[in-house]
Amino acid sequence: MRDHHIIKKKNIIEKYNSSFEHYDDRYRIIQLKKYKFAFKGANFQSKLVLDAGCGTGLLYTHLSKHLSKLKYSRTNFICLDISLNMLKKIKIKEEFKKEKANLSLILSDLENLPFREKFFDLIVSVTSLQNLPDIFQGVSELIRISKRGTEFYLSILKKDTRLKKVISKFKPYFNDFMMINNEELEDSIIQGKLM
Ligand SMILES: C[S@@+](CC[C@H](N)C(=O)[O-])C[C@H]1O[C@@H](n2cnc3c(N)ncnc32)[C@H](O)[C@@H]1O
């Protein structure tokens, strides 16, 4: 990894390790709006799901409200983040205590994922990819650990200048590829199934 990439990554870790306390209060409503939009019609049932850059687990908390009701019990969720403090915040949430059999927390880097090839059924990453010094490496890693037909739900801040290049590089890998730009959201949403 190049020196400036290492510095950028260290800064990101520091940023989230020091802001974790206030993250939910500040971003819950904003993130929930994205989830409602991005996951409309998504089926998490009986799937092995990776939330890449899960933060404080807002998505898991949101979905777990429906977990038992919708018999999601055979869904296994892996929440991965590079910030230890963000992950620690998940452990103290009620939903984690109740549903922890379905949830694993992993401290790791999205650009170097600790999973074997063709592992996950569904990949989610909300407002995390723009933090990567090498976003192409990150998306390549997500593809590596996915099977044919794995569903992707990604969101990236619209202001990320690499977005267009990312789309044109990775679009050919997907069926049913869709990019959604809702003016109320600060993120572009990308959906597709790996070919
Ligand atoms: C804006 S937050 C989004 C969190 C969560 N997805 C949500 O919806 O609230 C971005 C998250 O990406 C994580 N992140 C940044 N760089 C990462 C990397 N290289 N690997 C894994 N996680 C990373 C940060 O630690 C932070 O928790």
Ligand as a Chemical Component Dictionary entry (heavy atoms), coordinates in Angstrom:
data_LIG
# 
_chem_comp.id                   LIG 
_chem_comp.type                 NON-POLYMER 
_chem_comp.pdbx_formal_charge   0 
_chem_comp.three_letter_code    LIG 
# 
loop_
_chem_comp_atom.comp_id 
_chem_comp_atom.atom_id 
_chem_comp_atom.alt_atom_id 
_chem_comp_atom.type_symbol 
_chem_comp_atom.charge 
_chem_comp_atom.model_Cartn_x 
_chem_comp_atom.model_Cartn_y 
_chem_comp_atom.model_Cartn_z 
_chem_comp_atom.pdbx_ordinal 
LIG C1  C1  C 0  -20.439 7.004  7.181  1  
LIG S1  S1  S 1  -20.083 5.534  8.102  2  
LIG C2  C2  C 0  -21.388 4.462  7.540  3  
LIG C3  C3  C 0  -21.695 3.402  8.539  4  
LIG C4  C4  C 0  -22.901 2.532  8.232  5  
LIG N1  N1  N 0  -22.763 1.850  6.963  6  
LIG C5  C5  C 0  -24.189 3.273  8.297  7  
LIG O1  O1  O 0  -25.039 3.100  7.420  8  
LIG O2  O2  O -1 -24.411 4.016  9.283  9  
LIG C6  C6  C 0  -18.660 4.871  7.274  10 
LIG C7  C7  C 0  -18.078 3.634  7.957  11 
LIG O3  O3  O 0  -17.104 3.047  7.080  12 
LIG C8  C8  C 0  -16.056 2.544  7.881  13 
LIG N2  N2  N 0  -14.845 2.372  7.064  14 
LIG C9  C9  C 0  -14.085 3.338  6.530  15 
LIG N3  N3  N 0  -13.043 2.802  5.859  16 
LIG C10 C10 C 0  -13.150 1.464  5.980  17 
LIG C11 C11 C 0  -12.377 0.360  5.538  18 
LIG N4  N4  N 0  -11.261 0.532  4.825  19 
LIG N5  N5  N 0  -12.767 -0.890 5.861  20 
LIG C12 C12 C 0  -13.905 -1.089 6.601  21 
LIG N6  N6  N 0  -14.674 -0.078 7.070  22 
LIG C13 C13 C 0  -14.311 1.182  6.759  23 
LIG C14 C14 C 0  -15.910 3.600  8.963  24 
LIG O4  O4  O 0  -15.182 3.128  10.078 25 
LIG C15 C15 C 0  -17.367 3.930  9.262  26 
LIG O5  O5  O 0  -17.875 3.122  10.295 27 
# 
loop_
_chem_comp_bond.comp_id 
_chem_comp_bond.atom_id_1 
_chem_comp_bond.atom_id_2 
_chem_comp_bond.value_order 
_chem_comp_bond.pdbx_ordinal 
LIG C1  S1  SING 1  
LIG S1  C2  SING 2  
LIG S1  C6  SING 3  
LIG C2  C3  SING 4  
LIG C3  C4  SING 5  
LIG C4  N1  SING 6  
LIG C4  C5  SING 7  
LIG C5  O1  DOUB 8  
LIG C5  O2  SING 9  
LIG C6  C7  SING 10 
LIG C7  O3  SING 11 
LIG C7  C15 SING 12 
LIG O3  C8  SING 13 
LIG C8  N2  SING 14 
LIG C8  C14 SING 15 
LIG N2  C9  SING 16 
LIG N2  C13 SING 17 
LIG C9  N3  DOUB 18 
LIG N3  C10 SING 19 
LIG C10 C11 SING 20 
LIG C10 C13 DOUB 21 
LIG C11 N4  SING 22 
LIG C11 N5  DOUB 23 
LIG N5  C12 SING 24 
LIG C12 N6  DOUB 25 
LIG N6  C13 SING 26 
LIG C14 O4  SING 27 
LIG C14 C15 SING 28 
LIG C15 O5  SING 29 
# 
